[in-house]
């Protein structure tokens, strides 16, 4: 499912550091840490007429990731919201919009790995595009297990929402070569962690399961689904789950800001049941509650 460019994005305005630029002029320095070492943190935000889904939680995660990486001059939530509103207003966007919110460590005085070379403060980037959901929620997605393992905390803590995404990209390359939509990544022990860009759930024996967040990002949509299940009498458990358990599940689905909730209909060439009543109930719970999760940037 290759995303296609939207002509409506040809003249968008992009916020960098402290002002807006036409997309053709929106650039950062070759000395910026994002260029030099993927040294940045980010969030994906989804815009609906009612606002941005779970905005405060996304900004909290951005702040916590930046703090863990010892960024300095981190903009406040109020400053970030102001930049987001300025960008959306400039582009006339209030629906069907995806925001790539990035905070880099900033520009270095000379090339190098040492963060002490960053003496200009952090750099905030707000890239808002007209963009539909990345997956077709009705037809579902086909995935393949990847040989590329998901980072475990002893290597690089997945709780840091960082820009260094090469292991995920390798898994996506493997999925592309196989003609599938996404790579299903295992942890270093061989248990299912997540897709290359989404969290995963499965249904078995009237229970919804999701992998422990040891080697996956504890996604905000993932946590929303867990809360919705708990609050609506749906039995849900976090567990170590094998590839075999997912293949033989009564239903399986992926969650993420870019795709909402999407059924997984095939894993490694084996069909996964699409007609799962409990899975459909969870998908409907999310759709029914999504407006209530939206928050204004005002």
Buried (B, 14 or more C-beta within 10 A) or exposed (E): EEEEEEEBBEEBBBBBBEEBBEBEEBEBBEBBBBBBBEBBBBBBBBBBEBBBBBBEBBBBBBBBBBEBBEBEEBBEBEEBBBBBBBBBEBBEBEEBBBBBBBBBBBBBEEEEEEBEBBEBBBBBBBBBBBBEBBBBBEEBBBBBBBEBBBBBEEEEEBBBBBBBBEBBBBBBBBBBEBEBBBBBBBBBEEBBBBBBBBBBBBBBEEBBBBBBBBBBBBBBBBBBBBEBBEEEEBEBEBBBBBBEBBBBBBBBBBBBBBBBBBBBBBBBEEEBBBEBEBBBBBBEBBEEBBEEBBBEBE
